């Protein structure tokens, strides 16, 4: 009986955890943490050459375009990385900015470009990534 209850509890917890990663009206991102993705998932993007947007004492922010997705990659300097909870707050606070970036359609190609935000610590360990989406 204890095994059945534990299995039921575990499956409900797993279902809620997976559901929480999908976009909602309050948090419109497909969200992945370091246990779900890592540097290798972004290797081709990072090797495609990007446009440096900002490089200061806290971070290095670069824009990469790969396919129909624009990746804004933030690499924190040593000792400056933010925690996952803080980054979730930042994503939530800047929804309107990412919505504007996501809604850009290239007039010459007609492609609907998406925006994905990727956050690494100074050793390129993934902290989290989030792709804006209104598919909730």
Buried (B, 14 or more C-beta within 10 A) or exposed (E): EEEEEEEEEEEEEEEEEEEEBBBEEEBBBBBBBBEEBBBEEBEEBBEEEBEEEEEEEBBBBBBBBBEEBBBBBBBBBEEEBBEBEEBBEBBEEEBEEBEEBBEEEEEEEEEEBBBBBBBBBBEEEBBBBBBBBEEE
